[in-house]
Amino acid sequence: MIADQGDGSTARPLPVRTRPVTGESTGSYVRRLARANHLRPDHLRRYLASPRDGTIRIELLAVMAGRSPAALQHALADLNQQQGSIPHKGPRVVPDRAAARTALFAAIRRAPPGSSP
C-alpha cells in the first residue's frame, strides 16, 4: 500500500502494524500506532492532519497502518459518525496529581478513626 499525498511524496506503511480495537477512538489508535513505531503521537497526528481543516485523513491513516479504510471505519467508533475524519481537539488535560494527593491525605487526616474517607 502506497499513497500519493498530493505534494509529490508517497506514504508507506509503518513497520509495526497495530490492530485497531473495536470501539476505540481514532485518537487512541493513532497514539498506539505512534508508540508502537517509536514516534511521538503528536508528530504522527500532525502528519496525518488535513491542511484544510486539521482533521485526520483516514485514507492516509489506513496506508500508514497497513489496513483498509473500510476496516478502520468498522473498528473505530468515531469514524462511523464523522464519515472518515475527526477534528484534533488539542492537548489532553492532565490532572494535577500533587493537589489531588494532598487533598486525599487531608481527608484521611480529618476522618475519625475507624471510618473510611
N, C-alpha and C positions, 0 to 999 in steps of 0.2 A: 504494500500500500504506500503510494507516494502521492502527495497532494501539492498542486501548484498554489502558492499563496497570493498570486496576483502581482507580486513585486519581483518576479523573476527567480525567486528561491523556491525550493521544494522542501516539504516537511517529510520526515521519515519516522517510522515507529521508534519509540524509546526502547532501550534494550530490555528493561524489566517491565513485563506486562502484568498489571494487576487487574483482577476481575472486579467489575462493579457489583456491589451488594444490592440486592433488590430492595427498593425503597430508600436508598442512600441519596443524599443531596449531591448535586453536581459539585459544589464547593468542597465537600468532604472527599469525593472521588478524585478531584484534581489534587487535593492536598496529599492523599495517599499515593497517587501516581508519582507526584513530585518526590516525595520522601523515599519511595522505593527506588528511584533513579538518582538519588543523592543530589536533588535540585531543591532550591528554596521554593516553597509553594507560591509565594507572591511573584516570583520571576516567571514560573510556568503560567500562572494565571494571567499575567500581563502579556505574555507571548500569545496566549490563546484568545485574548480580548480583541473584539472587533474595533477597528479605529473609528468607526462611525459613532457607535453608541456604548462601547465598553462591555457589551455582552460577550459571553464565552461562545466562540464559534464551534458548534457541535461537530461539524464536518472535520475541522482541524483537530479537535479533541479525539475524534474517532480514529484518525490517522495516527496521531501520537500514541494512543493507547493500543493500537493494533486491533481494534474492534470495529464492527459496522455501526453506522449511525443508528440504525434500527435497534440494535442490541442495547446501545446506550439509552435510547429513548424508552425502551421497555423496562430497563433496570432502574434508571434514575428517576426519583419521584417528581422532581420539579420540572422535568422536561415534558411530561405529559400535559402540564398546564400551560407552559410558555411556548410551545411549538418550536423547540430547538435552541433557545437561548435564554440565559438568565443574566440579570444585571449583577455586577460586582457591588457588594454592599459596603466595602471598605474594611478597615482592620477590625478584628474582633475585639470586644471589650473584655479585658482581663480583670477579674475581681481583685480588690485589694485584700490579699490573704493575710497580711500582717494585722490589719484592722479587724478582720473577721476573727482571727485567733485571739486578739486582745479582748474583744467583746465576749467571746466564748469563755475565756478564763475569768473574766469579771463576773459573768453569770454564774459560773461554778462557785466562785468565792462567796457570792451573795446567797446561794441556795442553802437552806437549812440542812443539817446532817441527815442522811437517810432518804433524801428526796432527789429526784433527777432534775436537771436544769430544764 
